[in-house]
Amino acid sequence: MTNIHGIDATGLEFVATAAEIAAEIREEAVEVDKDAKFPARSLAMLAERGFFGLCIPADAGGQAQPPGVFAAVVEQLARACPSTAMIYVMHVSASRTFVASQTLADRASLLRDVAAGKHLTTLAFSERGSRSQFWAPVSQFEQDGNGGFVTSASKSWVTSANHADSYVSSAQKPGAASPLESTLYVARRGASGMKVTDSFDGLGLRGNDSAPVEITDLGVAAGELLTPQGDGAAMMLEVVLPWFSVGTAAMAHGICLAAVNATKTHLSGTGFEHDGSKLRDLPNLRARLAKMSCRTEQSRALLGFTAQAMLAPNEQTPLYVLQSRMSALEAAIDVTDLAMKACGGAAFSRHLGVEQMFRDARAGWVMAPTVDHLQEFVGRALTGMPLF
């Protein structure tokens, strides 16, 4: 196993266990995609083996592993079941807000539950009114006169909507002059005012239960705030975005690695009866496979560097975070497109799995921040402009 993420022996043990889980869930992943089925068994295995708390501090019962281990684990999961990987990325990204929060009243007990595999969480930022501009919620907090707050919102694309125990959500602070004056809070599934209003039947990542959630006059106590009022954007950009970017980049790389392996296997094992040659004997197909592998490893190397940079961040680290996600999402599109071309007609059937990889790879392109957003952010950062 190539240690491109620069992780230690303990981290490699987690990666090896993740690879074992991936091997166990690979066949079920076909049903997950076909039936848009939530991968409950996969998540139960991750919870039982300590992965819910992979990036939770040790003093809260977690494994205290760094971004590089997180990335390597997600890669393994995505090679078998990208929907499982997506759910897991959302969980880890959301749980990092619990780690960072200085205002959450039950922070200690919530972290212990996450670390023990008893609590699945997710992000609920995007809204119908702000669409992919997740950093600009249109929902607002109003004071309830008892020290708490009330809010209503139409949240869209909430991964694990019917299964997460909590949602890390956002709203503008009372009297906000700008959507950037937002506040993050934790909402519990089943709370009065929370309702999943539809089911997910998408092109790719079909098992991730990404559904709209309607919030109506939800009461939020002061102790359920994850940030001080108005400081939500800072936590989005400084905590959530880096972990989400690493995780989704790693998910894209897992799809790339699966596509490379499927293509290699097909070219090496399939041939022509009339002359005994293999598909691998065709130079144009070998060239496509070579491009797939090179593009994948280039992007993985950038992510490995970024994950290490996050351990001792400087002014350049946010740029690498944005670039690594952009590179990975573009690589997934390029690599799966080449896989479809290299495998030909066989790729259009389901038995190779390439057509699912092709579909799953495209989810990242439209997932906020979209590739268009990332290109704009990187360009602005390189020219000394503010992101917003």
C-alpha positions as CSV (number, residue, x, y, z in Angstrom):
1,M,0.0,0.0,0.0
2,T,1.6,3.3,-1.1
3,N,1.9,5.7,1.8
4,I,1.4,8.8,-0.3
5,H,-0.2,10.6,2.7
6,G,2.9,10.5,4.9
7,I,1.2,8.7,7.8
8,D,2.7,6.6,10.6
9,A,2.4,2.9,11.5
10,T,-0.6,3.5,13.7
11,G,-2.4,5.4,10.9
12,L,-1.6,2.6,8.5
13,E,-3.3,0.1,10.8
14,F,-6.5,2.2,10.5
15,V,-6.1,2.2,6.7
16,A,-5.6,-1.5,6.6
17,T,-8.8,-2.0,8.7
18,A,-10.7,0.3,6.3
19,A,-9.5,-1.8,3.4
20,E,-10.9,-4.9,5.1
21,I,-14.2,-3.1,5.6
22,A,-14.2,-2.1,2.0
23,A,-13.7,-5.7,0.9
24,E,-16.6,-6.8,3.0
25,I,-19.0,-4.2,1.6
26,R,-18.0,-4.3,-2.0
27,E,-20.8,-6.6,-3.1
28,E,-23.5,-4.8,-1.1
29,A,-22.4,-1.6,-2.7
30,V,-23.9,-2.7,-6.0
31,E,-27.3,-2.9,-4.3
32,V,-26.7,0.4,-2.6
33,D,-26.3,2.0,-6.0
34,K,-29.1,0.1,-7.7
35,D,-31.8,0.6,-5.1
36,A,-30.6,4.0,-3.7
37,K,-30.2,2.1,-0.4
38,F,-28.6,3.7,2.7
39,P,-25.5,1.6,3.5
40,A,-26.5,0.9,7.1
41,R,-24.3,-2.2,7.4
42,S,-21.3,-0.2,6.3
43,L,-21.9,2.5,8.8
44,A,-22.4,0.0,11.6
45,M,-19.1,-1.6,10.8
46,L,-17.3,1.8,10.8
47,A,-19.0,2.6,14.2
48,E,-18.1,-0.7,15.7
49,R,-14.4,-0.4,14.7
50,G,-13.8,3.1,16.0
51,F,-14.0,5.0,12.8
52,F,-16.7,7.4,13.9
53,G,-14.2,8.8,16.3
54,L,-11.2,8.6,14.0
55,C,-10.5,12.4,14.2
56,I,-11.9,13.0,17.7
57,P,-9.3,13.9,20.4
58,A,-8.1,11.1,22.6
59,D,-9.3,12.7,25.8
60,A,-12.8,12.4,24.4
61,G,-12.3,8.7,23.6
62,G,-11.4,9.2,20.0
63,Q,-8.5,8.0,17.9
64,A,-6.9,11.5,17.4
65,Q,-5.8,10.8,13.8
66,P,-4.7,13.5,11.5
67,P,-6.1,14.6,8.1
68,G,-3.7,12.2,6.2
69,V,-5.2,9.2,7.9
70,F,-8.7,10.4,7.3
71,A,-7.9,10.8,3.6
72,A,-6.4,7.4,3.3
73,V,-9.3,5.8,5.1
74,V,-11.8,7.6,2.8
75,E,-9.9,6.4,-0.3
76,Q,-10.3,2.8,0.8
77,L,-14.0,3.2,1.5
78,A,-14.6,5.0,-1.8
79,R,-12.9,2.3,-3.8
80,A,-15.7,0.0,-2.7
81,C,-18.7,2.2,-1.9
82,P,-18.6,5.9,-2.7
83,S,-21.9,6.5,-0.9
84,T,-20.5,5.1,2.3
85,A,-17.4,7.3,1.8
86,M,-19.6,10.4,1.3
87,I,-21.7,9.8,4.4
88,Y,-18.5,9.3,6.4
89,V,-16.9,12.5,5.1
90,M,-19.9,14.5,6.1
91,H,-19.8,12.9,9.6
92,V,-16.2,13.6,10.2
93,S,-16.5,17.2,8.8
94,A,-19.5,17.9,11.0
95,S,-18.0,16.3,14.1
96,R,-14.9,18.6,13.8
97,T,-17.2,21.5,14.7
98,F,-17.9,19.7,18.0
99,V,-14.2,19.6,18.6
100,A,-13.7,23.2,17.8
101,S,-16.8,24.6,19.5
102,Q,-16.4,26.7,22.7
103,T,-20.1,27.3,23.1
104,L,-21.8,23.9,22.8
105,A,-23.2,23.0,26.2
106,D,-23.0,19.2,25.9
107,R,-19.8,19.2,23.9
108,A,-18.0,16.6,26.1
109,S,-20.9,14.1,26.1
110,L,-21.5,14.5,22.4
111,L,-17.9,13.9,21.6
112,R,-17.9,10.8,23.7
113,D,-21.0,9.5,21.9
114,V,-19.4,10.1,18.5
115,A,-16.1,8.5,19.6
116,A,-18.1,5.4,20.8
117,G,-19.9,5.0,17.5
118,K,-23.2,6.0,19.0
119,H,-23.8,9.2,17.1
120,L,-23.8,9.9,13.4
121,T,-23.8,13.6,12.4
122,T,-23.9,15.5,9.1
123,L,-23.8,19.0,7.6
124,A,-26.9,21.0,6.7
125,F,-25.6,24.3,5.2
126,S,-27.1,24.6,1.7
127,E,-30.5,26.2,1.4
128,R,-33.0,26.5,-1.3
129,G,-32.5,30.2,-1.4
130,S,-28.7,30.2,-1.4
131,R,-28.2,26.9,-3.4
132,S,-24.5,26.0,-3.8
133,Q,-23.3,29.2,-2.0
134,F,-23.4,27.3,1.3
135,W,-21.6,30.1,3.2
136,A,-24.5,32.5,2.8
137,P,-27.6,31.1,4.6
138,V,-30.9,33.0,4.0
139,S,-32.5,31.6,7.2
140,Q,-32.2,33.8,10.3
141,F,-32.3,33.5,14.0
142,E,-34.8,35.4,16.0
143,Q,-34.6,35.8,19.8
144,D,-37.3,33.9,21.6
145,G,-37.3,36.1,24.7
146,N,-36.0,33.4,27.0
147,G,-32.4,33.5,26.1
148,G,-32.8,31.2,23.1
149,F,-33.6,31.5,19.5
150,V,-36.1,30.4,16.8
151,T,-35.3,29.7,13.1
152,S,-36.9,28.4,10.0
153,A,-35.1,27.1,6.9
154,S,-35.4,25.0,3.8
155,K,-32.2,23.0,3.8
156,S,-31.4,21.1,0.7
157,W,-29.1,18.2,-0.1
158,V,-28.6,17.0,3.5
159,T,-26.6,13.8,3.4
160,S,-27.9,11.1,5.8
161,A,-31.1,13.2,6.2
162,N,-33.2,10.3,7.5
163,H,-30.4,8.6,9.5
164,A,-28.1,11.2,11.1
165,D,-28.6,11.8,14.8
166,S,-27.7,15.5,14.4
167,Y,-27.3,18.2,11.8
168,V,-24.7,20.9,11.9
169,S,-26.6,23.8,10.5
170,S,-26.3,27.5,9.9
171,A,-28.5,30.7,10.1
172,Q,-27.9,34.4,10.0
173,K,-27.5,36.0,13.5
174,P,-30.4,38.1,14.7
175,G,-30.3,41.5,12.8
176,A,-27.5,40.4,10.5
177,A,-26.4,43.0,8.0
178,S,-25.0,40.3,5.7
179,P,-25.4,36.5,5.2
180,L,-21.8,36.1,6.2
181,E,-22.9,37.1,9.7
182,S,-24.0,33.6,10.4
183,T,-24.0,31.2,13.3
184,L,-23.6,27.5,13.4
185,Y,-25.8,25.3,15.6
186,V,-26.6,21.7,16.2
187,A,-30.1,20.4,15.5
188,R,-31.3,16.9,16.6
189,R,-33.1,14.5,14.3
190,G,-36.7,14.2,15.4
191,A,-36.9,17.6,17.1
192,S,-40.1,19.5,16.8
193,G,-39.9,21.6,13.7
194,M,-37.5,19.2,11.8
195,K,-38.9,17.3,8.9
196,V,-37.3,15.4,5.9
197,T,-39.6,16.3,3.0
198,D,-38.4,14.1,0.2
199,S,-36.2,11.2,-0.8
200,F,-33.1,11.0,-2.9
201,D,-33.1,9.5,-6.4
202,G,-30.0,10.9,-8.0
203,L,-27.5,10.1,-10.8
204,G,-24.6,9.2,-8.5
205,L,-23.8,8.5,-4.8
206,R,-27.3,7.0,-4.8
207,G,-27.1,5.6,-1.3
208,N,-26.1,8.7,0.6
209,D,-29.7,9.7,1.6
210,S,-29.2,13.3,0.5
211,A,-32.7,14.8,1.0
212,P,-34.2,18.2,1.8
213,V,-35.0,19.0,5.4
214,E,-37.6,21.6,6.3
215,I,-37.0,23.5,9.5
216,T,-40.1,25.3,10.9
217,D,-40.0,27.5,14.0
218,L,-37.2,25.3,15.5
219,G,-36.2,26.3,19.0
220,V,-32.5,26.5,19.5
221,A,-31.2,27.0,23.0
222,A,-28.0,29.1,23.6
223,G,-26.2,25.9,24.6
224,E,-26.9,24.4,21.1
225,L,-24.9,27.1,19.3
226,L,-21.6,25.9,17.9
227,T,-20.2,29.4,17.5
228,P,-20.8,32.8,19.0
229,Q,-23.5,34.7,17.1
230,G,-22.0,36.0,13.8
231,D,-18.9,33.7,13.9
232,G,-20.3,30.9,11.7
233,A,-18.6,31.8,8.5
234,A,-15.2,31.6,10.2
235,M,-15.8,28.1,11.4
236,M,-17.2,27.1,8.0
237,L,-14.0,28.3,6.3
238,E,-11.4,27.4,9.0
239,V,-12.8,24.1,10.3
240,V,-15.4,22.6,8.0
241,L,-14.0,23.5,4.6
242,P,-10.5,22.0,5.1
243,W,-11.8,18.7,6.5
244,F,-14.6,18.5,3.9
245,S,-12.2,19.3,1.1
246,V,-9.7,16.6,2.2
247,G,-12.5,14.1,2.6
248,T,-14.2,14.7,-0.7
249,A,-10.9,14.9,-2.5
250,A,-10.0,11.5,-1.1
251,M,-13.4,10.1,-2.1
252,A,-12.7,11.3,-5.7
253,H,-9.3,9.6,-5.6
254,G,-10.9,6.4,-4.3
255,I,-13.1,6.4,-7.4
256,C,-10.1,7.1,-9.6
257,L,-8.2,4.2,-8.1
258,A,-11.1,1.8,-8.5
259,A,-11.5,3.0,-12.2
260,V,-7.8,2.4,-12.8
261,N,-8.0,-1.1,-11.3
262,A,-11.1,-2.0,-13.2
263,T,-9.7,-0.8,-16.5
264,K,-6.4,-2.6,-15.9
265,T,-8.2,-5.9,-15.1
266,H,-10.4,-5.6,-18.1
267,L,-7.6,-4.8,-20.6
268,S,-5.4,-7.6,-19.1
269,G,-8.2,-10.3,-19.0
270,T,-10.2,-9.7,-22.1
271,G,-9.1,-10.3,-25.7
272,F,-9.8,-11.5,-29.2
273,E,-10.4,-15.2,-29.9
274,H,-9.5,-15.1,-33.5
275,D,-5.8,-14.2,-32.9
276,G,-5.4,-14.7,-29.1
277,S,-4.4,-11.1,-28.4
278,K,-5.5,-9.1,-25.4
279,L,-7.0,-5.6,-25.3
280,R,-3.8,-4.6,-23.5
281,D,-2.0,-5.3,-26.8
282,L,-3.6,-2.2,-28.3
283,P,-1.4,0.8,-27.7
284,N,-4.2,3.4,-27.6
285,L,-5.9,1.5,-24.7
286,R,-2.6,1.2,-22.8
287,A,-2.1,5.0,-23.3
288,R,-5.5,5.7,-21.8
289,L,-4.7,3.6,-18.8
290,A,-1.4,5.3,-18.4
291,K,-3.1,8.7,-18.4
292,M,-5.6,7.5,-15.9
293,S,-2.9,6.4,-13.5
294,C,-0.7,9.4,-13.9
295,R,-3.6,11.8,-13.4
296,T,-4.7,10.0,-10.3
297,E,-1.3,9.9,-8.7
298,Q,-0.6,13.6,-9.5
299,S,-3.8,14.6,-7.6
300,R,-3.1,12.2,-4.7
301,A,0.3,13.7,-4.3
302,L,-1.1,17.2,-4.0
303,L,-3.7,16.0,-1.4
304,G,-0.9,14.2,0.6
305,F,1.1,17.4,0.7
306,T,-2.0,19.4,1.7
307,A,-2.9,17.0,4.5
308,Q,0.6,17.4,5.9
309,A,0.4,21.2,5.6
310,M,-2.7,21.2,7.7
311,L,-0.7,19.9,10.7
312,A,1.3,23.2,10.7
313,P,-0.8,25.6,8.6
314,N,0.5,28.9,7.2
315,E,-0.9,31.5,4.9
316,Q,-0.6,29.2,1.9
317,T,-2.4,26.3,3.4
318,P,-6.0,27.5,2.5
319,L,-4.9,27.8,-1.1
320,Y,-3.6,24.2,-1.1
321,V,-6.9,23.0,0.5
322,L,-8.9,24.6,-2.4
323,Q,-6.5,23.4,-5.1
324,S,-6.4,19.8,-3.8
325,R,-10.2,19.5,-3.9
326,M,-10.4,21.1,-7.3
327,S,-7.7,18.8,-8.6
328,A,-9.3,15.7,-7.2
329,L,-12.8,16.5,-8.6
330,E,-11.4,17.3,-12.0
331,A,-9.3,14.1,-11.9
332,A,-12.3,11.9,-11.1
333,I,-14.1,13.3,-14.2
334,D,-11.1,12.8,-16.4
335,V,-10.2,9.4,-15.2
336,T,-13.7,7.9,-15.3
337,D,-14.2,9.3,-18.7
338,L,-11.0,7.6,-19.9
339,A,-12.1,4.4,-18.2
340,M,-15.4,4.4,-20.2
341,K,-13.4,4.9,-23.4
342,A,-10.8,2.4,-22.6
343,C,-13.3,-0.3,-21.7
344,G,-15.6,0.4,-24.6
345,G,-19.0,-1.3,-24.8
346,A,-18.3,-3.4,-21.7
347,A,-18.2,-0.2,-19.6
348,F,-21.8,0.6,-20.5
349,S,-23.0,-2.5,-18.8
350,R,-23.0,-2.9,-15.0
351,H,-20.7,-5.9,-14.6
352,L,-17.5,-3.9,-14.7
353,G,-18.8,-1.2,-12.3
354,V,-17.2,1.5,-14.5
355,E,-20.5,3.1,-15.3
356,Q,-21.2,3.6,-11.6
357,M,-17.8,5.1,-11.1
358,F,-18.5,7.5,-14.0
359,R,-21.8,8.6,-12.4
360,D,-20.4,8.8,-8.8
361,A,-17.5,10.9,-10.0
362,R,-19.8,13.6,-11.3
363,A,-21.5,14.2,-7.9
364,G,-18.4,16.1,-6.6
365,W,-18.5,18.5,-9.5
366,V,-21.8,20.0,-8.4
367,M,-21.3,19.6,-4.6
368,A,-20.7,22.9,-2.9
369,P,-18.2,24.4,-3.2
370,T,-18.6,23.4,-6.9
371,V,-15.7,23.2,-9.2
372,D,-16.7,26.5,-10.7
373,H,-16.6,28.0,-7.2
374,L,-13.2,26.4,-6.5
375,Q,-11.7,27.8,-9.8
376,E,-13.0,31.2,-8.8
377,F,-11.7,31.0,-5.2
378,V,-8.2,29.8,-6.4
379,G,-8.0,32.5,-9.0
380,R,-9.0,35.2,-6.4
381,A,-6.5,33.8,-3.9
382,L,-3.7,33.8,-6.4
383,T,-4.3,37.4,-7.4
384,G,-4.6,38.7,-3.8
385,M,-8.4,39.2,-3.8
386,P,-10.7,38.2,-0.9
387,L,-12.7,35.0,-1.5
388,F,-16.1,36.8,-1.1
